[in-house]
C-alpha cells in the first residue's frame, strides 16, 4: 500500500525534504548519541498540560531514547505503557488521540498514520515541512473524519492570557515605547 504522503501525479511537487486515553508521542533523539537528556522541555510541558485536563488520561508514552521515555512515563504518573515506536501506539484500540511533539520532520508522517489508525491528533507546529505534506494531511484527516489540531500552544498559555488582560486593562499605558535598538536612520546596528 502506498503511504499517503507519497507523491501522486495530480499533486504538484513541493520542496523534498472501556475508557480511551491520550498518548503523547514525544520528541525523538536529536541524533547526538553523547547527549544526555531527560524528558525534553516541550514533551514535559505537553504531559503536564494534558494531566491538567480532568477529562484526559495518558495511557501510553513514546520516545526512541530510553531515558527520556522513562522520564515521560514517570511524569505521566508511572502507570503508563512505554513504546519506542509510535506505530505501536497507533495499533491500540483503547487510545482516542495522540499528541505529536516530535522533531518537525516527523509531524506529517505521524499525523497521517494516526488519522489512518482512527486517532484524533494534536500536532505541534510546524504542521508540515512542505505544502505537499500539508495537503496530504488535510486529505487524510477529512477522509478519516478525524479531528486534527495544530498548535502554537503559547496562545493558550495562562501567563500570556494574564499579560494580555493586563495590557487591555491599561497597566502599561504610561510607559514610553523603547526604541533604543534602532538608530536615527531606522536601521538595526547600521
N, C-alpha and C positions, 0 to 999 in steps of 0.2 A: 504494500500500500504506500502510495506517495505521501510524504509528510505535507501537511497543509501549508508550510512555509516554502515549499519548493516552488520555483517559478513555473508559471504556466504561460502558454503562448499569448493569452489575452491580457496578461499583466505586464506593464512596462517594467523594465529593469530599474531597480534603484541602485544605490551605492552598495556594492557587495560587502560586504563586511561579514425502640431503640432511640437514643439521643445521638445526634450527629454533632461533630465538632469542627474546629478550625485547625489547620496545620500550617504554621509558618514555614516557608522554605527559606532558610537563612542564607546569608552570603557565603559563597564558595571561597576556598582558599585563594589567595592572591597569586599563587604560583611560587612564592618565595618560601622554599621549604625550611629555611633557617628562621623564618619569622615565628615568634611566639605570640599567641593572642588568645583571648577568651572569646566569649560571645561578642561579636563585633558590635560597635556602638549602635548602628541602625537596627540590627536584628534584636538586640536587647530592648531598644525602645519599642519596637513593634510587639514584642512579647508583653512588655509592661502595659502598653496601650490596649492590647487585646484582653489581658487579665482584668483591666478596669471595667470592662463591659460585663455586667451580670448575666446577659443572655448569650455569652460566648464561652466556649470551653475549648482549651487547647488539648488535643488528644495525641498529637504527634509533632515532632520537630525533625528537621533535616539539615544536615551540613556535611560536606565532604571531609572536613577537618575535625578529627575526633575530639580534641579538647574543646573546640567551640560547640560541638554537638552536645557534649556532656554538660557544659555550662548552660546552654539553651534549655536542656531538659531540666536542669536544676532551677533555672529561673521560672520555668513553666509549672513548677510545683513538684517535679521529680517523678511523678507517676504518669509519664507520657512515653509513647513509643518513639524510638530513635531510628532514623534512617540515614544512610549515606548516599542514597539515590532517590531523587524526587519522584521518580516513576513508581516507586513502591507505595508512596502516599496516595498517588492517583488511583491505584488499584483497589483501595479500600472503599467499601460501600458505606461506611459509617462516618465519612467526612463530607460535609456540605461544601466547604470553601477552603481555599488556600490563600495564604498571604505570601507574595513573592517579593523578597527583598534581597535578591542575589545580585551578582555583578550584572551590569547593564546588558551585556551581550546575551544573557540567558533569559531576559524578560519575555521576549516574544515566543521562544520555543516552549518555555514552561507554561505560559498563559494559554497558548494554543492547545497544548497537550492536556492541561487542566480542563479547559472547556470541552474538549472531546471526551474527557472522562466523566463529564457531568458535574463538574465542580464550578461554583462561583469563584470569582477571582478578585482580590485586591492586589494590584501590582504597583510597585514604587515607580517613580519617574526615573528615567525616560521610559515611555511606553515601549518604544522600539528603537532600533538603530537605523532603520531605513523606512521609506514610505511603503515599499513593498510589504515589509513585515507588518506595519501598522494596518494596512488594508486587509491582509490575511487575518489578522487578529480580529478585526471587526466582522469579517465574513464568518469566521468560525464561531464567534460569540453569538451572532444572530442565528446561524444555522442550528446551534445547540440550545438556543433560548436561555443563555447564561447571563448572569449579572457580572459585569466587569467594571471595576472602578480603578482608575489610575490616579495616584495621589501625589500631590505635593503636601505631605502630611502637616507641614508647618501651618498651612492655612486653617487647620483645626486645632492648633496649639492654644492651650489655655492662656499661656503667657502672652502670646501675640493678640489674643482676643481682649485681654485686660488692657494691654497697651493701646489698642485701637479705641477702647472705651475711654481711656484717659485722654487721648487726643481729641475725640469727639466732645468730651466734657470741657475742653478748653484749658487743660492743665499746662500745656506748653505754648500757649499763645503769646505770652510775654517775652519769649526768647527770640533773639535775633538769629536768622539763618547763618550758619557758618560757611564761609566761602574761602577759608584760608588755604585750601588745597588748589585753588585756581588763582593764577596771577592776573595782572591787569589786562593782558591780551585775551584772557578767557581760555587759555590752554593749560593743560596739566604739565607742569615742570618745564615749560619752554621759556 
